[in-house]
Amino acid sequence: MSAGRQTSDKPVIALVVAMGENRAIGKGGDLPWHLRGDMRFFRKVTMGKPILMGRRTFNSLPGVLDGRLNIVLTRDSGFTVPEVVVAHSLEDGLAAAREDTARNGTDEIMIIGGEDVFREVLPQTGRIYLTEVHAAPEADTWFPKLDEAEWCEVSREQHEAGPQDDHSFSIVVLERILGSSA
Ligand SMILES: NC(=O)c1ccc[n+]([C@@H]2O[C@H](COP(=O)([O-])OP(=O)(O)OC[C@H]3O[C@@H](n4cnc5c(N)ncnc54)[C@H](OP(=O)(O)O)[C@@H]3O)[C@@H](O)[C@H]2O)c1
């Protein structure tokens, strides 16, 4: 197998998450804030790539997200939704995502939550698109604590709250330090 081929066979597993200062990510099956600016970033960074999510996160969306293969993890063998790939294990979900990246020549699998799925996939994750929300809202779902020795911040953009944002936020990209697993 050539080196070039190997690259497209091994897309990076990337998390996309918005987290409060208290590590909050969700409340009552929804997000604990409205952040139009972050939604725009989410759309841009995931467009054209496979997105993999837990069934509860899928239920929180208005529907299938366009322009991206939607892969939903569930243990419910009766769960079907048109235009959605259903997977019953993380490995099956990642395999479907890898097929999509190979087909479309993309290089990232975007894991979009929620807490259960982030925790399960974190050891295999190479990149994190982390929106740090400058607030500490009440929550019932949380982003796992990262081992700082394993992650390197490669970019940070500060965003003031626009008219449709509850809070200011920073978009940070973290890369796994080579040799620290994944
Ligand atoms: N701030 C953010 O960036 C962000 C991102 C995403 C979600 N959220 C929030 O997070 C909350 C949802 O997160 P959550 O942790 O409750 O749920 P979740 O991770 O979205 O979904 C959990 C469900 O996924 C399925 N699942 C998980 N692992 C599986 C596996 N290995 N094999 C098969 N199925 C598997 C199970 O579905 P079944 O029960 O159907 O078997 C499980 O109940 C919501 O409040 C949402 O708004 C926040």
The ligand as an SDF file (V2000), in Angstrom:
LIG
                    3D

 48 52  0  0  0  0  0  0  0  0999 V2000
  -22.4490   21.1520   23.2370 N   0  0  0  0  0  0  0  0  0  0  0  0
  -22.2100   20.2580   22.2800 C   0  0  0  0  0  0  0  0  0  0  0  0
  -21.2660   20.3750   21.4910 O   0  0  0  0  0  0  0  0  0  0  0  0
  -23.1220   19.0700   22.1370 C   0  0  0  0  0  0  0  0  0  0  0  0
  -22.9360   18.1790   21.0670 C   0  0  0  0  0  0  0  0  0  0  0  0
  -23.8040   17.0930   20.9680 C   0  0  0  0  0  0  0  0  0  0  0  0
  -24.8100   16.9060   21.8940 C   0  0  0  0  0  0  0  0  0  0  0  0
  -24.9440   17.7860   22.9020 N   0  0  0  0  0  0  0  0  0  0  0  0
  -25.9800   17.5770   23.9280 C   0  0  0  0  0  0  0  0  0  0  0  0
  -25.6930   16.3720   24.6010 O   0  0  0  0  0  0  0  0  0  0  0  0
  -26.9140   15.7410   25.0100 C   0  0  0  0  0  0  0  0  0  0  0  0
  -26.9790   14.3520   24.4260 C   0  0  0  0  0  0  0  0  0  0  0  0
  -25.8670   13.6050   24.8570 O   0  0  0  0  0  0  0  0  0  0  0  0
  -26.0110   12.1830   25.5840 P   0  0  0  0  0  0  0  0  0  0  0  0
  -24.6940   11.8060   26.1390 O   0  0  0  0  0  0  0  0  0  0  0  0
  -27.2030   12.2510   26.4820 O   0  0  0  0  0  0  0  0  0  0  0  0
  -26.4380   11.2170   24.3870 O   0  0  0  0  0  0  0  0  0  0  0  0
  -25.7540   10.8290   22.9800 P   0  0  0  0  0  0  0  0  0  0  0  0
  -24.2950   10.4950   23.1890 O   0  0  0  0  0  0  0  0  0  0  0  0
  -26.1060   11.8250   21.9520 O   0  0  0  0  0  0  0  0  0  0  0  0
  -26.5870    9.5250   22.6210 O   0  0  0  0  0  0  0  0  0  0  0  0
  -26.5320    8.4070   23.4710 C   0  0  0  0  0  0  0  0  0  0  0  0
  -27.2120    7.2580   22.7590 C   0  0  0  0  0  0  0  0  0  0  0  0
  -26.4230    6.8710   21.6270 O   0  0  0  0  0  0  0  0  0  0  0  0
  -26.4810    5.4620   21.4720 C   0  0  0  0  0  0  0  0  0  0  0  0
  -25.1460    4.9170   21.6640 N   0  0  0  0  0  0  0  0  0  0  0  0
  -24.0940    5.4840   22.3280 C   0  0  0  0  0  0  0  0  0  0  0  0
  -23.0030    4.6860   22.2500 N   0  0  0  0  0  0  0  0  0  0  0  0
  -23.3790    3.6070   21.5160 C   0  0  0  0  0  0  0  0  0  0  0  0
  -22.7180    2.4230   21.0730 C   0  0  0  0  0  0  0  0  0  0  0  0
  -21.4240    2.1950   21.3590 N   0  0  0  0  0  0  0  0  0  0  0  0
  -23.4020    1.5380   20.3450 N   0  0  0  0  0  0  0  0  0  0  0  0
  -24.6880    1.7470   20.0150 C   0  0  0  0  0  0  0  0  0  0  0  0
  -25.3870    2.8440   20.3940 N   0  0  0  0  0  0  0  0  0  0  0  0
  -24.7360    3.7560   21.1390 C   0  0  0  0  0  0  0  0  0  0  0  0
  -27.4840    4.9620   22.5140 C   0  0  0  0  0  0  0  0  0  0  0  0
  -28.7440    5.1050   21.8690 O   0  0  0  0  0  0  0  0  0  0  0  0
  -30.0370    4.2170   22.2330 P   0  0  0  0  0  0  0  0  0  0  0  0
  -30.4920    4.6980   23.5700 O   0  0  0  0  0  0  0  0  0  0  0  0
  -30.9980    4.5420   21.1200 O   0  0  0  0  0  0  0  0  0  0  0  0
  -29.6040    2.7790   22.2250 O   0  0  0  0  0  0  0  0  0  0  0  0
  -27.3360    6.0040   23.5960 C   0  0  0  0  0  0  0  0  0  0  0  0
  -28.4720    6.0880   24.4570 O   0  0  0  0  0  0  0  0  0  0  0  0
  -28.0260   16.6510   24.5110 C   0  0  0  0  0  0  0  0  0  0  0  0
  -28.3900   17.5530   25.5520 O   0  0  0  0  0  0  0  0  0  0  0  0
  -27.3620   17.3970   23.3710 C   0  0  0  0  0  0  0  0  0  0  0  0
  -27.9920   18.6540   23.1080 O   0  0  0  0  0  0  0  0  0  0  0  0
  -24.1260   18.8520   23.0510 C   0  0  0  0  0  0  0  0  0  0  0  0
  1  2  1  0
  2  3  2  0
  2  4  1  0
  4  5  1  0
  4 48  2  0
  5  6  2  0
  6  7  1  0
  7  8  2  0
  8  9  1  0
  8 48  1  0
  9 10  1  0
  9 46  1  0
 10 11  1  0
 11 12  1  0
 11 44  1  0
 12 13  1  0
 13 14  1  0
 14 15  2  0
 14 16  1  0
 14 17  1  0
 17 18  1  0
 18 19  2  0
 18 20  1  0
 18 21  1  0
 21 22  1  0
 22 23  1  0
 23 24  1  0
 23 42  1  0
 24 25  1  0
 25 26  1  0
 25 36  1  0
 26 27  1  0
 26 35  1  0
 27 28  2  0
 28 29  1  0
 29 30  1  0
 29 35  2  0
 30 31  1  0
 30 32  2  0
 32 33  1  0
 33 34  2  0
 34 35  1  0
 36 37  1  0
 36 42  1  0
 37 38  1  0
 38 39  2  0
 38 40  1  0
 38 41  1  0
 42 43  1  0
 44 45  1  0
 44 46  1  0
 46 47  1  0
M  CHG  2   8   1  16  -1
M  END
$$$$
